[in-house]
Amino acid sequence: MIRHVFLWQAAPGASNDTILDMLTQLSKEMDFIVEWSLGAHEGAPNDNGQPWDGALITDFRTWDDLERYSTDPVHAELVDTLLPMVTGRAVVDFEVDA
């Protein structure tokens, strides 16, 4: 199983709820995603520093399925719309035991 983790920080003036709604719509378009988890950070910053505003975690059966997701036109369009709404983003892809 391949896990894809996407973290973001909303830009000043951007609505994190709008970002969450956009990412939720993406999940409805991708029937080859095995598992999908999406959420906004809860709680105030602490000694660990400023938290990310949200996380999207998706699981795929194969690296090819992750590539299919990454190059899908629906995903590409969402990324183009989303990028101006975030000031920071991070992505980590790794293999997990199924």
The first five atom37 places (N, CA, C, CB, O) and aatype in JSON, in Angstrom:
{
  "aatype": [12, 9, 1, 8, 19, 13, 10, 17, 5, 0, 0, 14, 7, 0, 15, 2, 3, 16, 9, 10, 3, 12, 10, 16, 5, 10, 15, 11, 6, 12, 3, 13, 9, 19, 6, 17, 15, 10, 7, 0, 8, 6, 7, 0, 14, 2, 3, 2, 7, 5, 14, 17, 3, 7, 0, 10, 9, 16, 3, 13, 1, 16, 17, 3, 3, 10, 6, 1, 18, 15, 16, 3, 14, 19, 8, 0, 6, 10, 19, 3, 16, 10, 10, 14, 12, 19, 16, 7, 1, 0, 19, 19, 3, 13, 6, 19, 3, 0],
  "atom_mask": [
    [1, 1, 1, 1, 1],
    [1, 1, 1, 1, 1],
    [1, 1, 1, 1, 1],
    [1, 1, 1, 1, 1],
    [1, 1, 1, 1, 1],
    [1, 1, 1, 1, 1],
    [1, 1, 1, 1, 1],
    [1, 1, 1, 1, 1],
    [1, 1, 1, 1, 1],
    [1, 1, 1, 1, 1],
    [1, 1, 1, 1, 1],
    [1, 1, 1, 1, 1],
    [1, 1, 1, 0, 1],
    [1, 1, 1, 1, 1],
    [1, 1, 1, 1, 1],
    [1, 1, 1, 1, 1],
    [1, 1, 1, 1, 1],
    [1, 1, 1, 1, 1],
    [1, 1, 1, 1, 1],
    [1, 1, 1, 1, 1],
    [1, 1, 1, 1, 1],
    [1, 1, 1, 1, 1],
    [1, 1, 1, 1, 1],
    [1, 1, 1, 1, 1],
    [1, 1, 1, 1, 1],
    [1, 1, 1, 1, 1],
    [1, 1, 1, 1, 1],
    [1, 1, 1, 1, 1],
    [1, 1, 1, 1, 1],
    [1, 1, 1, 1, 1],
    [1, 1, 1, 1, 1],
    [1, 1, 1, 1, 1],
    [1, 1, 1, 1, 1],
    [1, 1, 1, 1, 1],
    [1, 1, 1, 1, 1],
    [1, 1, 1, 1, 1],
    [1, 1, 1, 1, 1],
    [1, 1, 1, 1, 1],
    [1, 1, 1, 0, 1],
    [1, 1, 1, 1, 1],
    [1, 1, 1, 1, 1],
    [1, 1, 1, 1, 1],
    [1, 1, 1, 0, 1],
    [1, 1, 1, 1, 1],
    [1, 1, 1, 1, 1],
    [1, 1, 1, 1, 1],
    [1, 1, 1, 1, 1],
    [1, 1, 1, 1, 1],
    [1, 1, 1, 0, 1],
    [1, 1, 1, 1, 1],
    [1, 1, 1, 1, 1],
    [1, 1, 1, 1, 1],
    [1, 1, 1, 1, 1],
    [1, 1, 1, 0, 1],
    [1, 1, 1, 1, 1],
    [1, 1, 1, 1, 1],
    [1, 1, 1, 1, 1],
    [1, 1, 1, 1, 1],
    [1, 1, 1, 1, 1],
    [1, 1, 1, 1, 1],
    [1, 1, 1, 1, 1],
    [1, 1, 1, 1, 1],
    [1, 1, 1, 1, 1],
    [1, 1, 1, 1, 1],
    [1, 1, 1, 1, 1],
    [1, 1, 1, 1, 1],
    [1, 1, 1, 1, 1],
    [1, 1, 1, 1, 1],
    [1, 1, 1, 1, 1],
    [1, 1, 1, 1, 1],
    [1, 1, 1, 1, 1],
    [1, 1, 1, 1, 1],
    [1, 1, 1, 1, 1],
    [1, 1, 1, 1, 1],
    [1, 1, 1, 1, 1],
    [1, 1, 1, 1, 1],
    [1, 1, 1, 1, 1],
    [1, 1, 1, 1, 1],
    [1, 1, 1, 1, 1],
    [1, 1, 1, 1, 1],
    [1, 1, 1, 1, 1],
    [1, 1, 1, 1, 1],
    [1, 1, 1, 1, 1],
    [1, 1, 1, 1, 1],
    [1, 1, 1, 1, 1],
    [1, 1, 1, 1, 1],
    [1, 1, 1, 1, 1],
    [1, 1, 1, 0, 1],
    [1, 1, 1, 1, 1],
    [1, 1, 1, 1, 1],
    [1, 1, 1, 1, 1],
    [1, 1, 1, 1, 1],
    [1, 1, 1, 1, 1],
    [1, 1, 1, 1, 1],
    [1, 1, 1, 1, 1],
    [1, 1, 1, 1, 1],
    [1, 1, 1, 1, 1],
    [1, 1, 1, 1, 1]
  ],
  "atom_positions": [
    [[0.85, -1.17, 0.0], [0.0, 0.0, 0.0], [0.9, 1.24, 0.0], [-0.97, 0.0, 1.24], [1.92, 1.28, 0.69]],
    [[0.53, 2.23, -0.77], [1.27, 3.48, -0.85], [0.46, 4.58, -0.17], [1.58, 3.86, -2.34], [-0.71, 4.79, -0.49]],
    [[1.08, 5.27, 0.77], [0.41, 6.37, 1.48], [0.96, 7.69, 0.97], [0.62, 6.25, 3.03], [2.17, 7.88, 0.85]],
    [[0.04, 8.6, 0.66], [0.36, 9.95, 0.18], [-0.19, 10.92, 1.22], [-0.25, 10.22, -1.25], [-1.39, 10.94, 1.49]],
    [[0.69, 11.74, 1.78], [0.3, 12.7, 2.82], [0.53, 14.1, 2.27], [1.11, 12.48, 4.15], [1.62, 14.42, 1.79]],
    [[-0.5, 14.93, 2.33], [-0.43, 16.32, 1.88], [-0.82, 17.22, 3.05], [-1.36, 16.56, 0.64], [-1.91, 17.08, 3.61]],
    [[0.07, 18.14, 3.42], [-0.18, 19.12, 4.48], [-0.18, 20.51, 3.86], [0.88, 19.02, 5.62], [0.52, 20.76, 2.88]],
    [[-0.97, 21.41, 4.43], [-1.0, 22.77, 3.9], [-1.19, 23.79, 5.01], [-2.1, 22.91, 2.86], [-1.67, 23.49, 6.11]],
    [[-0.81, 25.02, 4.67], [-1.08, 26.19, 5.48], [-1.85, 27.16, 4.58], [0.24, 26.84, 6.06], [-1.39, 27.53, 3.5]],
    [[-3.02, 27.56, 5.05], [-3.85, 28.46, 4.26], [-3.21, 29.85, 4.2], [-5.28, 28.55, 4.86], [-2.64, 30.33, 5.18]],
    [[-3.32, 30.48, 3.05], [-2.8, 31.84, 2.87], [-3.68, 32.83, 3.62], [-2.74, 32.21, 1.36], [-4.86, 32.56, 3.85]],
    [[-3.12, 33.96, 4.02], [-3.94, 34.99, 4.66], [-5.11, 35.35, 3.75], [-3.09, 36.25, 4.99], [-4.94, 35.61, 2.56]],
    [[-6.29, 35.38, 4.31], [-7.49, 35.7, 3.56], [-8.14, 34.51, 2.88], [0.0, 0.0, 0.0], [-9.28, 34.61, 2.42]],
    [[-7.46, 33.39, 2.82], [-8.04, 32.17, 2.23], [-8.83, 31.42, 3.3], [-6.93, 31.25, 1.61], [-8.45, 31.42, 4.48]],
    [[-9.89, 30.81, 2.9], [-10.73, 30.05, 3.83], [-10.28, 28.59, 3.87], [-12.22, 30.14, 3.41], [-10.27, 27.89, 2.85]],
    [[-9.89, 28.13, 5.06], [-9.51, 26.73, 5.19], [-10.71, 25.83, 4.92], [-8.94, 26.46, 6.59], [-10.55, 24.73, 4.4]],
    [[-11.92, 26.28, 5.25], [-13.12, 25.49, 4.96], [-13.29, 25.3, 3.45], [-14.37, 26.18, 5.55], [-13.7, 24.23, 3.01]],
    [[-12.97, 26.32, 2.67], [-13.05, 26.21, 1.22], [-12.03, 25.19, 0.71], [-12.81, 27.58, 0.55], [-12.34, 24.38, -0.17]],
    [[-10.83, 25.22, 1.26], [-9.81, 24.24, 0.88], [-10.29, 22.84, 1.19], [-8.47, 24.53, 1.6], [-10.16, 21.93, 0.37]],
    [[-10.84, 22.64, 2.38], [-11.36, 21.33, 2.77], [-12.48, 20.88, 1.84], [-11.87, 21.37, 4.23], [-12.52, 19.71, 1.45]],
    [[-13.37, 21.79, 1.48], [-14.47, 21.46, 0.56], [-13.94, 21.04, -0.81], [-15.43, 22.66, 0.41], [-14.42, 20.08, -1.41]],
    [[-12.93, 21.77, -1.3], [-12.35, 21.43, -2.6], [-11.72, 20.05, -2.58], [-11.3, 22.48, -3.01], [-11.89, 19.27, -3.51]],
    [[-10.99, 19.74, -1.52], [-10.35, 18.43, -1.41], [-11.38, 17.32, -1.23], [-9.36, 18.42, -0.24], [-11.16, 16.2, -1.71]],
    [[-12.48, 17.6, -0.57], [-13.55, 16.61, -0.42], [-14.15, 16.28, -1.79], [-14.64, 17.13, 0.54], [-14.43, 15.11, -2.07]],
    [[-14.34, 17.28, -2.63], [-14.88, 17.04, -3.97], [-13.93, 16.17, -4.79], [-15.12, 18.37, -4.69], [-14.38, 15.33, -5.57]],
    [[-12.63, 16.37, -4.61], [-11.65, 15.57, -5.33], [-11.82, 14.09, -5.01], [-10.22, 16.03, -5.0], [-11.69, 13.25, -5.9]],
    [[-12.1, 13.78, -3.76], [-12.23, 12.37, -3.36], [-13.36, 11.67, -4.1], [-12.46, 12.28, -1.86], [-13.31, 10.46, -4.31]],
    [[-14.37, 12.41, -4.48], [-15.51, 11.82, -5.19], [-15.18, 11.47, -6.64], [-16.7, 12.78, -5.15], [-15.89, 10.69, -7.28]],
    [[-14.1, 12.05, -7.16], [-13.72, 11.85, -8.55], [-12.74, 10.68, -8.75], [-13.1, 13.11, -9.09], [-12.55, 10.22, -9.87]],
    [[-12.14, 10.21, -7.66], [-11.04, 9.26, -7.77], [-11.43, 7.9, -7.18], [-9.8, 9.8, -7.06], [-11.26, 7.67, -5.98]],
    [[-11.94, 7.01, -8.01], [-12.41, 5.72, -7.51], [-11.28, 4.73, -7.24], [-13.39, 5.12, -8.49], [-11.53, 3.65, -6.71]],
    [[-10.05, 5.06, -7.59], [-8.93, 4.16, -7.35], [-8.18, 4.47, -6.05], [-7.96, 4.24, -8.52], [-7.15, 3.85, -5.77]],
    [[-8.69, 5.41, -5.26], [-8.14, 5.67, -3.93], [-8.71, 4.61, -2.99], [-8.48, 7.13, -3.43], [-9.93, 4.44, -2.92]],
    [[-7.84, 3.92, -2.27], [-8.27, 2.84, -1.37], [-8.85, 3.42, -0.08], [-7.08, 1.91, -1.05], [-9.94, 3.02, 0.35]],
    [[-8.15, 4.35, 0.53], [-8.6, 5.01, 1.76], [-8.36, 6.5, 1.62], [-7.87, 4.45, 3.01], [-7.48, 6.94, 0.89]],
    [[-9.15, 7.28, 2.35], [-9.11, 8.74, 2.24], [-9.4, 9.32, 3.61], [-10.14, 9.27, 1.19], [-10.4, 8.98, 4.23]],
    [[-8.54, 10.19, 4.1], [-8.75, 10.85, 5.38], [-8.37, 12.32, 5.22], [-7.92, 10.17, 6.52], [-7.31, 12.64, 4.69]],
    [[-9.23, 13.2, 5.68], [-9.05, 14.64, 5.51], [-9.48, 15.34, 6.78], [-9.85, 15.17, 4.29], [-10.51, 15.01, 7.35]],
    [[-8.7, 16.32, 7.22], [-9.1, 17.05, 8.41], [-8.31, 18.32, 8.6], [0.0, 0.0, 0.0], [-7.2, 18.48, 8.08]],
    [[-8.91, 19.23, 9.36], [-8.28, 20.49, 9.74], [-7.65, 20.35, 11.11], [-9.31, 21.66, 9.72], [-8.14, 19.6, 11.96]],
    [[-6.56, 21.06, 11.32], [-5.91, 21.06, 12.62], [-6.87, 21.64, 13.67], [-4.57, 21.87, 12.58], [-7.6, 22.59, 13.39]],
    [[-6.85, 21.06, 14.84], [-7.66, 21.56, 15.95], [-6.73, 21.95, 17.09], [-8.71, 20.49, 16.41], [-5.78, 21.24, 17.4]],
    [[-7.02, 23.07, 17.7], [-6.22, 23.51, 18.83], [-5.27, 24.64, 18.44], [0.0, 0.0, 0.0], [-5.05, 24.92, 17.26]],
    [[-4.73, 25.26, 19.47], [-3.83, 26.4, 19.29], [-2.39, 25.92, 19.09], [-3.92, 27.36, 20.5], [-2.04, 24.8, 19.46]],
    [[-1.56, 26.78, 18.5], [-0.13, 26.45, 18.43], [0.43, 26.25, 19.83], [0.66, 27.57, 17.68], [-0.1, 26.8, 20.8]],
    [[1.5, 25.46, 19.93], [2.12, 25.24, 21.23], [3.63, 25.28, 21.06], [1.66, 23.89, 21.85], [4.14, 25.87, 20.11]],
    [[4.34, 24.65, 21.99], [5.81, 24.67, 21.93], [6.37, 24.01, 20.68], [6.38, 23.98, 23.15], [7.54, 24.21, 20.35]],
    [[5.56, 23.23, 19.99], [6.01, 22.58, 18.76], [6.03, 23.52, 17.57], [5.14, 21.4, 18.44], [6.54, 23.17, 16.51]],
    [[5.48, 24.73, 17.74], [5.47, 25.69, 16.65], [4.12, 25.8, 15.98], [0.0, 0.0, 0.0], [3.14, 25.22, 16.45]],
    [[4.08, 26.53, 14.89], [2.84, 26.76, 14.15], [2.44, 25.48, 13.43], [3.0, 27.92, 13.15], [3.22, 24.95, 12.63]],
    [[1.25, 24.97, 13.69], [0.83, 23.72, 13.02], [0.4, 23.98, 11.57], [-0.32, 23.06, 13.79], [0.11, 25.11, 11.18]],
    [[0.36, 22.9, 10.81], [-0.25, 22.94, 9.48], [-1.75, 23.11, 9.68], [0.08, 21.63, 8.66], [-2.29, 22.69, 10.7]],
    [[-2.42, 23.73, 8.72], [-3.87, 23.97, 8.85], [-4.7, 22.72, 8.56], [-4.3, 25.08, 7.91], [-5.83, 22.61, 9.01]],
    [[-4.14, 21.79, 7.8], [-4.89, 20.59, 7.5], [-4.02, 19.53, 6.88], [0.0, 0.0, 0.0], [-2.88, 19.76, 6.49]],
    [[-4.62, 18.33, 6.79], [-3.91, 17.19, 6.19], [-4.88, 16.37, 5.37], [-3.25, 16.31, 7.28], [-6.04, 16.19, 5.73]],
    [[-4.37, 15.88, 4.26], [-5.08, 14.93, 3.41], [-4.19, 13.7, 3.31], [-5.42, 15.54, 1.98], [-3.03, 13.79, 2.92]],
    [[-4.74, 12.55, 3.68], [-3.99, 11.3, 3.61], [-4.76, 10.36, 2.69], [-3.79, 10.66, 5.03], [-5.93, 10.07, 2.93]],
    [[-4.1, 9.9, 1.65], [-4.72, 8.98, 0.69], [-3.85, 7.74, 0.56], [-4.92, 9.67, -0.69], [-2.62, 7.82, 0.57]],
    [[-4.5, 6.61, 0.43], [-3.81, 5.33, 0.24], [-4.15, 4.77, -1.14], [-4.19, 4.32, 1.36], [-5.29, 4.83, -1.6]],
    [[-3.12, 4.21, -1.77], [-3.24, 3.63, -3.1], [-2.67, 2.21, -3.08], [-2.51, 4.51, -4.17], [-1.8, 1.91, -2.26]],
    [[-3.15, 1.36, -3.95], [-2.66, -0.01, -4.01], [-1.22, -0.09, -4.53], [-3.56, -0.85, -4.9], [-0.43, -0.92, -4.07]],
    [[-0.89, 0.78, -5.49], [0.42, 0.71, -6.15], [0.98, 2.11, -6.39], [0.32, -0.07, -7.48], [0.27, 3.11, -6.33]],
    [[2.28, 2.14, -6.67], [2.91, 3.4, -7.06], [2.29, 3.92, -8.37], [4.44, 3.23, -7.22], [2.19, 5.12, -8.58]],
    [[1.89, 3.01, -9.25], [1.25, 3.41, -10.5], [-0.08, 4.13, -10.24], [1.02, 2.19, -11.41], [-0.42, 5.09, -10.92]],
    [[-0.82, 3.65, -9.24], [-2.08, 4.32, -8.89], [-1.82, 5.72, -8.34], [-2.87, 3.49, -7.86], [-2.58, 6.65, -8.63]],
    [[-0.76, 5.89, -7.55], [-0.41, 7.22, -7.07], [-0.04, 8.12, -8.24], [0.76, 7.14, -6.06], [-0.42, 9.29, -8.27]],
    [[0.7, 7.59, -9.2], [1.06, 8.36, -10.39], [-0.19, 8.73, -11.18], [2.05, 7.57, -11.28], [-0.3, 9.85, -11.69]],
    [[-1.12, 7.81, -11.28], [-2.39, 8.08, -11.97], [-3.13, 9.24, -11.29], [-3.29, 6.8, -11.98], [-3.66, 10.12, -11.96]],
    [[-3.15, 9.23, -9.97], [-3.76, 10.3, -9.17], [-3.05, 11.63, -9.44], [-3.71, 9.96, -7.66], [-3.69, 12.65, -9.69]],
    [[-1.72, 11.59, -9.38], [-0.92, 12.81, -9.52], [-1.06, 13.46, -10.89], [0.52, 12.51, -9.25], [-0.96, 14.68, -11.01]],
    [[-1.29, 12.66, -11.91], [-1.35, 13.19, -13.28], [-2.78, 13.31, -13.81], [-0.55, 12.31, -14.21], [-2.99, 13.73, -14.95]],
    [[-3.75, 12.95, -13.0], [-5.15, 13.04, -13.43], [-5.52, 14.51, -13.69], [-6.09, 12.41, -12.36], [-5.16, 15.37, -12.89]],
    [[-6.23, 14.8, -14.78], [-6.61, 16.18, -15.09], [-7.45, 16.85, -13.99], [-7.38, 16.2, -16.38], [-7.31, 18.05, -13.76]],
    [[-8.29, 16.1, -13.32], [-9.1, 16.67, -12.23], [-8.19, 17.11, -11.09], [-10.15, 15.64, -11.72], [-8.38, 18.18, -10.52]],
    [[-7.2, 16.28, -10.76], [-6.23, 16.62, -9.72], [-5.41, 17.85, -10.13], [-5.3, 15.42, -9.42], [-5.2, 18.75, -9.33]],
    [[-4.95, 17.87, -11.38], [-4.14, 18.99, -11.87], [-4.92, 20.31, -11.81], [-3.69, 18.72, -13.3], [-4.36, 21.34, -11.43]],
    [[-6.19, 20.27, -12.17], [-7.02, 21.47, -12.11], [-7.19, 21.94, -10.67], [-8.39, 21.21, -12.76], [-7.12, 23.14, -10.39]],
    [[-7.4, 21.01, -9.76], [-7.54, 21.37, -8.35], [-6.25, 22.0, -7.83], [-7.9, 20.13, -7.52], [-6.3, 23.0, -7.12]],
    [[-5.11, 21.42, -8.17], [-3.83, 21.96, -7.72], [-3.67, 23.39, -8.22], [-2.65, 21.09, -8.21], [-3.26, 24.26, -7.45]],
    [[-3.98, 23.66, -9.48], [-3.87, 25.01, -10.03], [-4.75, 26.0, -9.27], [-4.25, 25.0, -11.52], [-4.36, 27.14, -9.05]],
    [[-5.94, 25.56, -8.87], [-6.86, 26.42, -8.12], [-6.4, 26.58, -6.68], [-8.29, 25.85, -8.16], [-6.54, 27.66, -6.1]],
    [[-5.86, 25.53, -6.1], [-5.49, 25.51, -4.7], [-4.21, 26.29, -4.39], [-5.33, 24.09, -4.25], [-4.12, 26.92, -3.34]],
    [[-3.23, 26.24, -5.27], [-1.93, 26.83, -4.98], [-1.97, 28.29, -4.52], [-1.07, 26.74, -6.18], [-1.25, 28.64, -3.58]],
    [[-2.78, 29.16, -5.12], [-2.84, 30.54, -4.63], [-3.48, 30.65, -3.24], [-3.6, 31.4, -5.62], [-3.38, 31.7, -2.59]],
    [[-4.13, 29.6, -2.79], [-4.84, 29.63, -1.51], [-3.97, 29.15, -0.35], [-6.09, 28.79, -1.58], [-4.4, 29.19, 0.8]],
    [[-2.75, 28.69, -0.64], [-1.88, 28.18, 0.41], [-0.53, 28.9, 0.39], [-1.68, 26.66, 0.25], [-0.05, 29.31, -0.66]],
    [[0.06, 29.03, 1.58], [1.4, 29.63, 1.67], [2.46, 28.58, 1.89], [1.44, 30.66, 2.8], [3.64, 28.81, 1.63]],
    [[2.06, 27.43, 2.36], [3.0, 26.35, 2.58], [2.33, 25.02, 2.31], [0.0, 0.0, 0.0], [1.14, 24.85, 2.54]],
    [[3.12, 24.08, 1.81], [2.59, 22.73, 1.58], [3.74, 21.75, 1.7], [1.91, 22.62, 0.18], [4.9, 22.08, 1.48]],
    [[3.39, 20.55, 2.07], [4.36, 19.47, 2.18], [3.7, 18.19, 1.71], [4.88, 19.32, 3.64], [2.51, 17.97, 1.92]],
    [[4.5, 17.34, 1.07], [4.01, 16.05, 0.58], [5.03, 15.0, 0.95], [3.76, 16.08, -0.98], [6.23, 15.18, 0.81]],
    [[4.5, 13.87, 1.45], [5.34, 12.71, 1.73], [4.61, 11.48, 1.18], [5.63, 12.57, 3.28], [3.43, 11.28, 1.43]],
    [[5.34, 10.66, 0.43], [4.82, 9.41, -0.11], [5.69, 8.27, 0.42], [4.8, 9.42, -1.69], [6.91, 8.36, 0.38]],
    [[5.06, 7.21, 0.92], [5.82, 6.09, 1.45], [4.99, 4.82, 1.43], [6.31, 6.38, 2.86], [3.76, 4.85, 1.36]],
    [[5.69, 3.7, 1.5], [5.04, 2.4, 1.47], [4.68, 1.98, 2.89], [5.95, 1.34, 0.81], [5.47, 2.17, 3.82]],
    [[3.48, 1.42, 3.06], [3.02, 0.91, 4.36], [2.55, -0.53, 4.18], [1.88, 1.79, 4.94], [2.16, -0.93, 3.09]],
    [[2.59, -1.29, 5.26], [2.04, -2.65, 5.22], [0.53, -2.57, 5.14], [2.48, -3.48, 6.45], [-0.09, -1.82, 5.9]],
    [[-0.05, -3.33, 4.26], [-1.51, -3.31, 4.08], [-2.2, -4.08, 5.2], [-1.89, -3.91, 2.73], [-3.42, -4.17, 5.21]]
  ]
}
